[in-house]
Amino acid sequence: MLFTQSVVIVRPAADTDEYGNHKPDWADAARTTVTGVNVQPQGGSSEDTDDRQVTVTGWRLYTPRGMDLDLRESDRVETGGMTLQVTGKVARWPAPGGGVHHIEADLKEVD
């Protein structure tokens, strides 16, 4: 069954460091629950053992036809006990006649 999952979109608040640079404030992030999406494994996992043991697993979020999300490449997504980072731009597929047919977003989990 597709499109039965719920996710939480986590958007960081804006903060500024002592030099005036903008940085994300994850402690004060806005959280939005979205239902009716699908998150699937994408591209397998890879390991990096140079400095420390790290496993990176790819995921992809899909929405059903006609569903657009306010999801940005700077957001995180929580689902199934995981916190995933959005990697790259969110793909908004155009619908014939206008609007958004569906979206796809690449995500990654870093352990």
Secondary structure, 3 states (H helix, E strand, C coil): CCCCEEEEEEEEEEEECCCCCEEEEEEEEEEEEEEEEEEEEEEEEEEECCCCCEEEEEEEEECCCCCCCCCCCCCEEEECCEEEEECCCCEEEECCCCCEEEEEEEEEEEC
